[in-house]
Amino acid sequence: MATPIGPWIEPTIVLLTTILFNLFQKNIIKHSQNIAIISMGSSVGGILATALGFSFPTLFFLNKELFESWMIDPIYFCCMITILSLSASLFGFWLANILENKFIYEQQLAFPIGQLVYKMISSQNQKNNAKILSLGCITTLIFCILQDGIYKIKSIIPKFITITHNLKLGVLQIPSITFDLFPAYWAIGYISGHIIAIPLIAGAISKIFIIDPLNNIFFSNINSTAFLLAFCGGIVLCGAITGIIALPKFLYQYFIKLISLTKIKFKSQTLGFIARDVDTLLLFFILGINFIFLTYFKFSLLSQIYLIFFTFICTYQIIDIAGKIGLAQLGRFATFVMVPAMFIFNLNFIQITFIATFVEICAGVATDLIFGRKVAQLSSISPNIIKKYQLVGIFVSSITAGIIFWFLINHFSLGSTELFAQRAQARALLINAISFNHYVLLLGFIFGYVLKKIKVNPMLVLGGILMPLNISVGLIVGSFSSKFINDKEKGECFWSGVFASHSIWMIFQAIRF
């Protein structure tokens, strides 16, 4: 709520946990797996807080009186956020369970943050690598202090360097290109490698030479934000329809597997039964919680089915993108689910806010969990162990989220300098102003279809379209830099330290301001 950036919290947790273990344990090598388990179990709190902070305050800017009436009753407010968080997070947990095999073992995606965290942990076993990691931490900390200033130290490093200024060539509008001096982007780009560079460049070029000209020439009556969202919505729709076509086969195979694996074993002493496939029971439990919660807020059965189905589609796409580039684009995909629902079901402001929040929490949690399971795979930790700790993390985070939110909002007040809630304000403006143009949606659909035909991943290109150009430039520079480093392991250790140190600095900045 204080800043528009939500960094992955895992590297920060690893760094702090390692420091604690170094203080109280003599043999840190022996406890490297424990550090991984603690980090992967607790990190879900970071993504849950990010999703809530970006989306839930939207209701405040849509209906301030209603939101403040909830704040008057802290028990009701906290319980509501806990149940919302728990229902969405558990659905994300279930999705992570059924999708991890596809993304981690079949497609073997990079999951750059997972690899980065693993390198941080494993470097504790090698003194040289630990020194390199520490070097990355210290140099980044010094860089951040010189850039932002602290106490009597003044800022002497700029936030960004302008490469080109705005340039107009007929119908083409070349935007100002800046290179952000933001170490976290370079670190993610380095770990992801060159695989993300080409699609990001393709996305940026498509926006400048295809999307913006179409907007200016044929749809000048539509503002650029609405046009971009509608066009990208078409790309997502193309991917969703492709996924829907393949979904019956996937679900059929999945449920056949469940039927074959699920066995009922009666115990005479308890007259009970044990279902060996926990995912089946978990799904029914989650759907039950969701039905009760959503029905309480007057969601129709059809709107609930819509929410569950398209949350599944968006979560799949977000994990796919995050597994390749290390960034989870929660807000945009939540908007793609939210906007059509506004017009199909005639929702009120509470329901609209809950849809966006549900999608962000579910997709964010599922992505974070799979990142953690990638670390477990690399660290040779049993999947069942990591799942148990992640489940504990979900319950603890969901229970504490409402309490923390109430205290923060009650103390600082939403919309203030300390809790400006920029993303929530932007979404509130969007809700009051936007509707998708069907022709623009169709253009995006065709564009996505063409990308599929030429064997270019539409979701990675989508990342290049949606992300601000300065972020894309940072990721691209980081990814290309990996081509010039001979010792990849040392490079990953150094950039792991950079990412962890910058993450801690961002947390410090949020608290400071």
C-alpha positions in Angstrom: 0.0 0.0 0.0 2.9 2.3 0.6 4.8 1.6 -2.6 3.5 0.2 -6.0 6.2 -2.6 -5.9 5.8 -6.0 -4.3 9.2 -7.8 -4.4 9.5 -11.6 -3.8 10.2 -11.9 -0.1 12.0 -15.3 -0.2 15.5 -13.9 -0.7 15.0 -11.5 2.2 13.8 -14.4 4.5 16.7 -16.6 3.4 19.2 -13.8 4.3 17.7 -13.1 7.7 17.2 -16.8 8.5 20.8 -17.4 7.6 22.0 -14.6 9.9 20.0 -16.1 12.8 21.3 -19.6 12.2 24.9 -18.3 12.1 24.3 -16.6 15.4 22.9 -19.7 17.2 24.2 -22.7 15.3 27.8 -23.7 14.9 27.4 -25.9 11.8 25.3 -23.8 9.3 25.9 -26.4 6.5 23.9 -29.0 8.5 20.9 -26.7 8.6 20.7 -25.5 5.0 17.6 -27.6 4.4 16.0 -26.1 7.5 16.7 -22.7 6.1 15.0 -23.6 2.9 11.9 -25.1 4.6 11.5 -22.1 6.9 11.9 -19.7 4.0 9.5 -21.5 1.7 6.9 -22.0 4.4 6.8 -18.4 5.5 7.2 -16.6 2.1 3.5 -17.0 1.3 2.8 -14.2 3.7 4.7 -11.8 1.5 2.7 -12.5 -1.7 -0.6 -12.6 0.3 0.2 -9.2 1.7 1.1 -7.9 -1.7 -2.1 -9.1 -3.3 -4.3 -7.7 -0.5 -2.4 -4.4 -0.4 -2.7 -3.9 -4.1 -6.4 -4.8 -4.5 -8.5 -4.8 -1.3 -8.1 -1.0 -0.7 -9.9 -0.4 -4.0 -13.2 -0.6 -2.0 -12.1 2.4 0.1 -11.8 4.5 -3.1 -15.1 3.2 -4.5 -17.2 3.5 -1.3 -15.4 5.2 1.5 -18.4 5.2 3.9 -18.9 1.4 3.6 -15.2 0.7 4.1 -15.0 2.9 7.2 -18.1 1.2 8.6 -16.2 -2.1 8.4 -13.2 -0.5 10.1 -15.4 0.4 13.1 -15.8 -3.3 13.9 -12.2 -4.7 13.9 -13.4 -8.3 14.6 -15.7 -8.3 11.6 -13.0 -6.6 9.4 -10.3 -9.1 10.4 -12.5 -12.1 10.1 -13.7 -11.1 6.6 -10.1 -10.6 5.4 -9.0 -13.9 7.0 -11.8 -15.9 5.3 -11.2 -14.2 1.9 -7.5 -14.8 2.2 -7.9 -18.4 3.3 -10.4 -19.3 0.6 -8.3 -17.8 -2.2 -5.0 -19.1 -0.8 -6.3 -22.6 -0.4 -7.5 -22.6 -3.9 -4.1 -21.4 -5.0 -2.6 -24.3 -2.9 -4.7 -26.8 -4.7 -3.8 -25.4 -8.1 -0.1 -25.5 -7.2 -0.6 -29.2 -6.3 -2.1 -30.1 -9.7 0.2 -27.8 -11.8 3.6 -28.3 -10.2 4.3 -31.5 -12.1 3.6 -29.8 -15.4 5.7 -26.7 -14.9 8.5 -28.0 -12.7 9.1 -31.5 -14.1 7.5 -31.7 -17.6 8.3 -28.2 -18.9 11.2 -27.7 -16.5 10.7 -23.9 -16.4 13.5 -21.8 -15.0 11.6 -20.3 -12.0 14.4 -17.7 -11.6 13.5 -16.6 -8.1 13.4 -20.2 -7.0 16.9 -20.8 -8.5 18.1 -17.5 -7.0 16.9 -18.6 -3.5 18.5 -22.0 -3.9 21.8 -20.4 -4.9 21.6 -18.3 -1.8 21.1 -21.3 0.4 23.6 -23.6 -1.2 26.2 -20.9 -1.2 26.4 -21.3 2.6 28.1 -24.7 1.9 30.9 -23.0 -0.1 32.9 -20.3 1.6 33.9 -18.7 -1.7 30.3 -18.4 -2.9 29.2 -17.1 0.4 31.8 -14.3 0.1 30.5 -13.5 -3.4 26.9 -13.4 -2.1 28.0 -11.1 0.7 29.8 -8.9 -1.8 26.5 -8.6 -3.8 24.7 -7.6 -0.6 27.2 -5.0 0.6 27.7 -3.3 -2.8 24.0 -3.1 -3.4 23.4 -1.7 0.1 26.0 1.0 -0.5 24.5 1.7 -3.9 21.0 2.1 -2.5 22.3 4.5 0.3 24.0 6.6 -2.3 20.9 6.6 -4.5 18.2 7.3 -1.9 20.3 8.9 0.9 20.0 8.3 4.6 20.5 10.5 7.6 23.3 12.9 6.7 24.3 11.0 3.5 22.8 12.8 0.5 21.6 11.2 -2.7 24.3 11.3 -5.4 23.2 8.5 -7.8 20.2 9.3 -10.0 17.1 7.0 -10.0 17.3 6.6 -13.8 19.2 7.5 -16.9 17.3 8.8 -19.9 18.3 7.1 -23.1 15.9 8.8 -25.6 13.2 11.4 -25.3 9.7 11.4 -26.7 9.8 11.4 -30.5 6.9 11.6 -33.0 7.3 10.2 -36.5 4.0 10.6 -38.3 1.6 8.2 -36.6 4.4 6.7 -34.6 5.0 7.9 -31.1 8.3 6.7 -29.8 8.2 7.0 -26.0 10.9 8.2 -23.7 13.2 5.3 -22.9 14.8 5.3 -19.5 17.2 2.9 -17.9 16.3 2.5 -14.2 19.1 2.1 -11.8 17.2 -0.6 -10.0 19.4 -3.6 -9.1 16.4 -6.0 -8.5 15.5 -5.9 -12.2 19.0 -6.7 -13.3 19.2 -9.6 -10.9 15.9 -11.1 -12.1 17.0 -10.6 -15.7 20.4 -12.3 -15.1 18.8 -15.4 -13.4 16.1 -15.7 -16.1 18.7 -15.6 -18.9 18.3 -14.7 -22.5 15.1 -16.7 -22.8 13.1 -13.6 -21.7 14.9 -11.0 -23.7 13.6 -11.6 -27.2 9.8 -11.9 -26.1 10.2 -8.7 -24.0 11.8 -6.8 -26.9 9.0 -8.2 -29.2 6.4 -7.0 -26.8 7.9 -3.5 -26.4 8.2 -3.2 -30.2 4.7 -4.4 -30.8 3.3 -1.7 -28.4 5.2 1.1 -30.2 4.7 0.0 -33.8 1.4 -1.9 -33.8 -0.7 -1.3 -30.8 -0.2 2.5 -30.3 -0.7 3.3 -34.1 -3.9 1.2 -34.2 -5.1 3.2 -31.2 -4.2 6.5 -32.7 -5.5 5.9 -36.2 -8.6 3.7 -35.9 -9.6 4.1 -32.2 -8.7 7.6 -31.3 -11.9 7.9 -29.3 -10.6 5.3 -26.8 -7.9 6.4 -24.3 -4.6 4.5 -24.4 -5.1 2.6 -21.1 -8.5 1.3 -22.1 -7.3 0.3 -25.5 -4.2 -1.4 -24.1 -6.3 -3.4 -21.6 -8.8 -4.4 -24.2 -6.1 -5.5 -26.7 -4.2 -7.5 -24.1 -7.5 -8.9 -23.0 -7.9 -10.3 -26.5 -4.4 -12.0 -26.2 -5.4 -13.5 -22.9 -8.8 -14.6 -24.4 -6.9 -16.3 -27.2 -4.8 -18.2 -24.6 -7.8 -18.9 -22.5 -9.8 -20.4 -25.4 -6.8 -22.5 -26.4 -6.6 -23.7 -22.8 -10.3 -24.3 -22.7 -10.0 -26.5 -25.7 -7.3 -28.6 -24.0 -9.0 -28.4 -20.6 -11.5 -31.2 -21.0 -8.7 -33.6 -21.8 -6.6 -32.4 -18.9 -9.5 -32.6 -16.4 -10.5 -36.0 -17.7 -7.0 -37.4 -17.3 -6.7 -35.7 -13.9 -10.0 -37.2 -12.5 -9.3 -40.6 -14.0 -6.0 -40.4 -12.0 -7.9 -39.4 -8.9 -10.3 -42.3 -9.2 -7.5 -44.8 -9.7 -5.5 -43.4 -6.8 -8.3 -42.7 -4.3 -9.0 -45.7 -2.1 -11.2 -46.0 0.9 -9.8 -47.9 3.8 -12.2 -48.7 6.7 -10.8 -49.0 10.2 -13.0 -51.1 12.5 -11.9 -49.2 15.6 -13.0 -45.8 14.3 -15.6 -46.8 11.7 -14.1 -44.0 9.6 -12.3 -43.9 6.3 -9.1 -42.4 4.9 -8.9 -40.9 1.4 -5.4 -41.3 0.3 -5.6 -38.5 -2.3 -5.8 -35.4 -0.1 -6.2 -33.1 -3.2 -9.7 -34.5 -3.8 -10.9 -33.8 -0.2 -9.1 -30.4 -0.3 -10.9 -29.3 -3.4 -14.4 -30.1 -1.9 -13.4 -28.3 1.3 -12.2 -25.2 -0.7 -15.3 -25.1 -2.9 -17.4 -25.3 0.2 -15.6 -22.4 1.9 -15.8 -20.3 -1.3 -19.5 -21.1 -1.8 -20.4 -20.0 1.8 -18.3 -16.9 1.7 -19.3 -15.7 -1.8 -23.0 -16.5 -1.1 -22.9 -14.4 2.0 -21.9 -11.4 -0.1 -24.7 -12.3 -2.6 -22.7 -13.7 -5.5 -24.9 -15.7 -7.8 -24.0 -19.3 -8.4 -23.2 -18.5 -12.0 -20.8 -15.7 -11.0 -19.1 -18.0 -8.5 -18.5 -20.6 -11.3 -17.2 -17.8 -13.5 -14.8 -16.6 -10.8 -13.4 -20.1 -10.0 -13.0 -21.0 -13.7 -11.3 -17.9 -14.9 -9.2 -17.7 -11.7 -7.9 -21.2 -12.8 -7.1 -19.9 -16.3 -5.4 -16.8 -15.1 -3.4 -18.6 -12.4 -2.2 -21.0 -15.1 -1.0 -18.2 -17.3 0.6 -16.2 -14.5 2.6 -19.2 -13.3 3.7 -19.9 -16.9 5.0 -16.3 -17.3 6.5 -16.1 -13.8 8.3 -19.4 -14.3 10.1 -17.9 -17.3 10.7 -14.2 -16.4 10.4 -14.2 -12.6 7.6 -11.6 -12.4 4.0 -12.3 -11.5 1.7 -9.9 -13.2 -1.2 -10.2 -10.8 -3.0 -6.9 -11.3 -3.5 -7.0 -15.1 -4.9 -10.6 -15.0 -7.2 -9.7 -12.1 -8.5 -6.9 -14.3 -9.1 -9.3 -17.1 -11.4 -11.3 -14.9 -13.0 -8.4 -13.1 -14.0 -6.2 -16.1 -16.1 -8.7 -18.0 -17.8 -9.8 -14.8 -18.9 -6.2 -14.1 -21.0 -6.3 -17.3 -22.1 -9.9 -17.3 -23.3 -10.0 -13.7 -24.0 -6.3 -12.8 -21.9 -6.6 -9.6 -21.7 -4.1 -6.8 -18.5 -2.5 -5.6 -17.9 -5.1 -2.8 -18.3 -8.0 -5.3 -16.0 -6.2 -7.9 -13.3 -5.7 -5.3 -13.6 -9.2 -4.0 -13.2 -10.7 -7.5 -10.0 -8.7 -8.2 -8.6 -9.6 -4.7 -9.5 -13.3 -5.0 -7.7 -13.6 -8.4 -4.6 -11.8 -7.2 -4.4 -13.8 -3.9 -5.0 -17.2 -5.6 -2.6 -16.6 -8.5 0.0 -15.0 -6.3 0.0 -17.7 -3.7 0.0 -20.5 -6.3 3.0 -18.9 -8.1 4.9 -18.4 -4.8 4.2 -22.0 -3.7 5.6 -23.4 -7.0 8.6 -21.2 -6.7 9.1 -22.8 -3.3 8.7 -26.3 -4.6 11.3 -25.5 -7.2 13.7 -24.8 -4.4 12.6 -28.0 -2.7 13.4 -29.9 -5.9 16.8 -28.3 -6.2 17.5 -28.9 -2.5 16.4 -32.5 -2.5 13.7 -31.9 0.1 10.6 -34.1 0.1 7.6 -32.4 -1.6 5.3 -33.6 1.2 7.4 -31.8 3.8 7.5 -28.5 1.9 3.7 -28.7 1.3 3.0 -29.1 5.0 5.0 -26.1 5.9 3.5 -24.1 3.1 0.0 -25.0 4.3 1.0 -23.8 7.8 2.2 -20.6 6.2 -1.1 -20.1 4.5 -3.1 -20.4 7.7 -0.8 -18.2 9.8 -0.6 -15.5 7.1 -4.4 -15.5 6.5 -5.1 -15.1 10.2 -2.6 -12.3 10.7 -3.3 -10.5 7.5 -6.5 -9.0 8.7 -5.0 -7.9 12.0 -2.1 -6.2 10.3 -4.3 -4.5 7.7 -6.6 -3.1 10.4 -3.7 -1.7 12.4 -2.0 -0.1 9.4 -5.1 1.4 8.0 -6.4 2.6 11.4 -3.0 4.2 12.2 -2.0 5.7 8.9 -5.3 6.0 7.0 -5.7 4.9 3.4 -4.9 7.6 0.8 -2.4 9.3 3.1 1.2 9.8 2.2 2.2 6.7 4.2 -0.5 4.5 2.6 -1.2 6.2 -0.7 -2.4 2.8 -2.2 -1.6 3.9 -5.8 -2.6 0.6 -7.4 -5.9 0.5 -5.6 -6.7 4.1 -6.6 -5.8 3.3 -10.2 -8.1 0.3 -10.2 -11.0 2.4 -8.7 -10.6 4.9 -11.5 -10.6 2.0 -14.0 -13.8 0.5 -12.6 -15.6 3.8 -12.9 -14.4 4.5 -16.5 -13.6 1.4 -18.5 -15.5 -1.1 -20.8 -13.8 -3.4 -23.3 -14.4 -2.5 -26.9 -15.2 -5.7 -28.8 -13.3 -4.8 -32.0 -10.1 -4.0 -30.0 -10.6 -7.3 -28.1 -10.8 -9.1 -31.5 -7.6 -7.4 -32.7 -5.8 -8.6 -29.6 -7.2 -12.1 -30.2 -5.9 -12.2 -33.7 -2.5 -10.9 -32.6 -2.3 -13.6 -30.0 -3.3 -16.3 -32.6 -0.6 -15.1 -35.0 2.0 -15.3 -32.2 1.0 -18.9 -31.5 1.3 -19.7 -35.2 4.8 -18.4 -35.5 5.8 -20.3 -32.3 6.3 -17.2 -30.1 4.9 -17.4 -26.6 2.1 -14.9 -26.4 2.2 -14.7 -22.6 5.9 -13.6 -22.6 5.2 -11.1 -25.3 2.2 -9.9 -23.3 4.7 -9.2 -20.4 6.7 -7.0 -22.7 3.5 -5.1 -23.8 2.1 -4.6 -20.3 5.3 -3.8 -18.4 6.5 -0.3 -18.4 9.4 0.1 -20.8 11.8 1.0 -18.1 11.2 -2.3 -16.3 11.6 -4.3 -19.6 14.9 -2.5 -20.3 16.2 -3.5 -16.9 15.2 -7.1 -17.3 16.6 -7.2 -20.9 20.0 -5.7 -19.8 20.2 -8.2 -16.9 19.4 -11.2 -19.2 21.9 -10.2 -21.9 24.6 -9.6 -19.2 24.5 -13.3 -18.4 26.0 -14.0 -21.9 29.2 -12.2 -20.9 29.8 -14.1 -17.6 31.9 -17.2 -17.8 31.4 -18.5 -14.3 27.6 -18.8 -14.1 27.5 -20.1 -10.5 29.5 -17.2 -9.1 27.4 -14.8 -11.1 24.2 -16.3 -9.7 25.6 -16.0 -6.1 26.5 -12.3 -6.7 23.1 -11.4 -8.1 21.3 -13.4 -5.4 23.0 -11.1 -2.9 22.0 -8.1 -4.9 18.3 -9.1 -5.0 18.2 -9.9 -1.3 19.9 -6.7 -0.3 17.6 -4.6 -2.6 14.5 -6.3 -1.3 15.5 -5.5 2.3 16.2 -1.9 1.3 12.7 -1.6 -0.3 11.1 -2.8 2.9 13.2 -0.3 4.8 12.1 2.5 2.4 8.4 1.5 2.8 8.7 1.7 6.6 10.7 4.8 6.5 8.2 6.7 4.4 
